[in-house]
Amino acid sequence: MEKEMEITDLSALVEAGDDKGATQIYEVGYHLIPSVSDDEAEAEVAPLMNALKSASADVIGERAPLRMPLAYGIDKKVDGVLRTYDEALFGWVAFECAPAMISDIDQAFKKHPSVLRHLVVKTNRDTVSAVLADPSLDAAMVKEPVSGTSEDDSEAVVESVGADPEEVTA
């Protein structure tokens, strides 16, 4: 059986090329700890956006943090105490920058005390455009978070992603 392992080597995201001025499209998804109120979320995201600006990144699109349940608890030491969180505020930013700056951006997210977890990945403009064009992903369109795994809830989730509920087996 294969072990799960955390990826800490960012070299796969950084392409060493001859063109030093080349840029790449990336996206970062992040969870903020749930003790951050919805009203405070914008202030908590500001230093992250400043880190992107400091890295000369051009923001292509973003989704404001939205409170949501997590599929499993995530541990983080906050104020010297290890806590397990079962919900978080999820946000997303797509940006273009030089591959050499990804390490700096990653470190800014790691060091931010309210970031529970984050992930930086390469992407492309078409994917970013598709995400931004999908109104079902807009926080203003979400009526209530998906809760539990009852038949009613699972059917609603299946319909929201376009699958046929009859094809889903328990």
C-alpha positions as CSV (number, residue, x, y, z in Angstrom):
1,M,0.0,0.0,0.0
2,E,1.3,3.4,-1.0
3,K,1.9,6.0,1.8
4,E,0.4,9.5,1.6
5,M,3.1,12.1,1.7
6,E,3.2,15.8,2.0
7,I,4.8,17.6,-1.0
8,T,7.2,20.2,0.1
9,D,9.4,20.3,-2.9
10,L,8.2,23.2,-5.2
11,S,10.7,22.4,-8.0
12,A,7.9,20.8,-10.0
13,L,6.2,24.2,-10.1
14,V,9.4,26.1,-11.0
15,E,10.5,25.6,-14.5
16,A,14.2,26.4,-15.2
17,G,14.2,27.9,-18.7
18,D,16.4,30.1,-20.8
19,D,13.9,32.9,-20.8
20,K,14.3,34.6,-17.4
21,G,11.3,36.9,-18.1
22,A,8.8,34.0,-18.7
23,T,5.8,33.8,-16.5
24,Q,3.4,31.0,-15.6
25,I,-0.2,30.9,-14.5
26,Y,-0.8,29.5,-11.0
27,E,-3.6,29.3,-8.5
28,V,-3.5,29.0,-4.7
29,G,-6.4,27.6,-2.7
30,Y,-6.3,28.2,1.0
31,H,-8.3,27.6,4.2
32,L,-8.4,30.2,6.9
33,I,-9.1,29.1,10.5
34,P,-12.8,29.3,11.4
35,S,-12.2,31.7,14.3
36,V,-11.8,34.4,11.6
37,S,-15.2,35.9,11.3
38,D,-16.7,36.5,7.8
39,D,-16.3,40.2,8.4
40,E,-12.6,39.8,9.3
41,A,-11.8,37.6,6.3
42,E,-11.0,40.5,3.9
43,A,-8.5,41.9,6.4
44,E,-6.9,38.4,6.8
45,V,-6.5,38.0,3.1
46,A,-4.9,41.4,2.6
47,P,-1.4,40.3,3.6
48,L,-1.7,37.3,1.3
49,M,-2.6,39.6,-1.6
50,N,0.3,41.9,-0.6
51,A,2.6,38.9,-0.8
52,L,1.5,38.2,-4.3
53,K,2.0,41.9,-5.2
54,S,5.5,41.8,-3.6
55,A,6.3,38.9,-5.9
56,S,5.2,40.9,-8.9
57,A,2.3,38.6,-9.5
58,D,-0.7,39.8,-11.6
59,V,-3.9,38.6,-10.1
60,I,-6.2,37.1,-12.8
61,G,-9.1,36.2,-10.6
62,E,-10.2,35.3,-7.1
63,R,-13.0,33.9,-4.9
64,A,-13.5,35.5,-1.5
65,P,-13.3,33.1,1.4
66,L,-16.4,31.2,2.1
67,R,-17.1,29.3,5.3
68,M,-17.5,25.5,4.7
69,P,-17.3,22.2,6.5
70,L,-14.1,20.2,6.0
71,A,-14.2,16.5,4.9
72,Y,-11.9,15.7,7.9
73,G,-10.4,17.5,10.8
74,I,-7.1,19.5,10.3
75,D,-4.7,20.1,13.2
76,K,-2.9,23.4,13.6
77,K,-1.1,24.9,16.6
78,V,-2.7,28.3,17.4
79,D,-1.4,30.4,20.3
80,G,0.7,27.5,21.5
81,V,-2.3,25.1,21.6
82,L,-2.9,22.3,19.1
83,R,-6.4,22.5,17.8
84,T,-8.4,20.4,15.4
85,Y,-10.7,22.3,13.0
86,D,-13.7,20.8,11.2
87,E,-14.6,23.9,9.2
88,A,-12.7,26.7,7.6
89,L,-13.1,29.6,5.2
90,F,-12.0,28.6,1.7
91,G,-10.6,31.2,-0.7
92,W,-8.9,31.0,-4.1
93,V,-6.7,33.2,-6.2
94,A,-5.3,32.8,-9.7
95,F,-2.3,34.8,-10.7
96,E,0.6,35.0,-13.2
97,C,4.2,35.4,-12.1
98,A,7.7,34.3,-12.7
99,P,8.3,30.7,-11.5
100,A,11.2,31.8,-9.4
101,M,8.8,33.7,-7.1
102,I,6.6,30.7,-6.2
103,S,8.8,29.8,-3.2
104,D,8.3,33.3,-1.7
105,I,4.6,33.1,-2.2
106,D,4.4,29.7,-0.7
107,Q,6.4,30.9,2.4
108,A,4.0,33.9,2.8
109,F,1.0,31.6,3.0
110,K,2.8,29.2,5.3
111,K,3.8,31.9,7.7
112,H,0.4,33.6,7.9
113,P,-1.1,32.7,11.3
114,S,-4.7,32.4,10.0
115,V,-3.9,30.1,7.1
116,L,-4.8,26.6,8.1
117,R,-3.7,25.0,4.9
118,H,-2.9,26.0,1.3
119,L,-1.9,24.6,-2.1
120,V,-0.2,26.2,-5.0
121,V,-0.6,24.6,-8.4
122,K,0.1,25.4,-12.1
123,T,-2.9,26.1,-14.2
124,N,-3.8,27.9,-17.4
125,R,-6.0,30.9,-18.5
126,D,-8.7,28.6,-19.9
127,T,-9.2,26.8,-16.6
128,V,-9.2,30.1,-14.6
129,S,-11.8,31.5,-17.0
130,A,-14.0,28.5,-16.6
131,V,-13.9,28.7,-12.8
132,L,-14.7,32.4,-12.9
133,A,-17.6,31.9,-15.3
134,D,-19.2,29.2,-13.2
135,P,-21.8,31.0,-11.0
136,S,-22.3,27.9,-8.8
137,L,-18.8,28.6,-7.4
138,D,-19.6,32.2,-6.4
139,A,-20.1,32.6,-2.6
140,A,-23.1,34.8,-3.3
141,M,-24.8,31.9,-5.0
142,V,-24.3,29.4,-2.1
143,K,-27.5,29.2,-0.1
144,E,-26.3,26.9,2.6
145,P,-23.3,24.5,3.1
146,V,-23.7,20.8,2.3
147,S,-24.3,19.0,5.6
148,G,-24.0,15.3,6.4
149,T,-24.5,12.5,4.0
150,S,-28.2,11.9,4.1
151,E,-29.9,10.7,0.9
152,D,-31.5,14.1,0.4
153,D,-28.1,15.9,0.7
154,S,-26.2,13.5,-1.4
155,E,-28.8,13.7,-4.2
156,A,-28.5,17.6,-4.1
157,V,-24.8,17.4,-4.4
158,V,-25.0,14.9,-7.3
159,E,-27.4,17.2,-9.1
160,S,-25.1,20.2,-8.5
161,V,-22.2,18.6,-10.3
162,G,-24.4,17.4,-13.2
163,A,-24.4,13.6,-12.6
164,D,-27.5,11.4,-12.7
165,P,-28.6,10.6,-9.1
166,E,-29.8,7.1,-10.3
167,E,-26.2,6.2,-11.3
168,V,-24.9,6.9,-7.9
169,T,-24.6,3.9,-5.7
170,A,-24.4,3.9,-1.9
